[in-house]
Amino acid sequence: MRCGAKCFLVEVEADGIKQTMPISARTSAEARKTIRLEYGAEWNILSVKEEKKSSNQAGS
């Protein structure tokens, strides 16, 4: 993982099937670019959201 990278959840559709993939990137634009480079332009990118880390430590 690179410095400043975050985890983005990218929702894509290919052949009528929707999938959500975690992508490590610095920005949402870079996450989209990674999907296009790895899987090709025929994959339709529906949304890109930054994965929020849950803080389960209450009162520590």
C-alpha positions, -999 to 999 in steps of 0.1 A, spaced: 0 0 0 13 34 -9 16 64 13 -17 83 15 -37 54 0 -72 47 12 -96 18 5 -124 26 -19 -154 4 -25 -161 4 -63 -194 -9 -75 -192 -22 -111 -215 -39 -135 -204 -64 -161 -227 -87 -181 -256 -77 -160 -240 -87 -128 -232 -60 -101 -201 -65 -79 -185 -44 -52 -147 -45 -51 -123 -30 -26 -95 -10 -44 -65 6 -27 -59 41 -42 -51 77 -32 -82 92 -48 -116 81 -62 -104 90 -98 -73 67 -93 -96 39 -81 -117 43 -113 -85 42 -134 -73 11 -117 -106 -7 -125 -104 3 -162 -67 -8 -165 -72 -42 -147 -107 -52 -161 -111 -32 -193 -134 -5 -205 -164 -28 -209 -170 -28 -171 -195 -1 -162 -185 18 -130 -216 26 -110 -202 42 -79 -169 48 -59 -171 53 -22 -144 57 4 -146 28 29 -151 41 64 -134 24 93 -156 16 121 -145 27 156 -158 1 180 -137 14 209 -161 34 230 -148 50 261 -112 39 258 
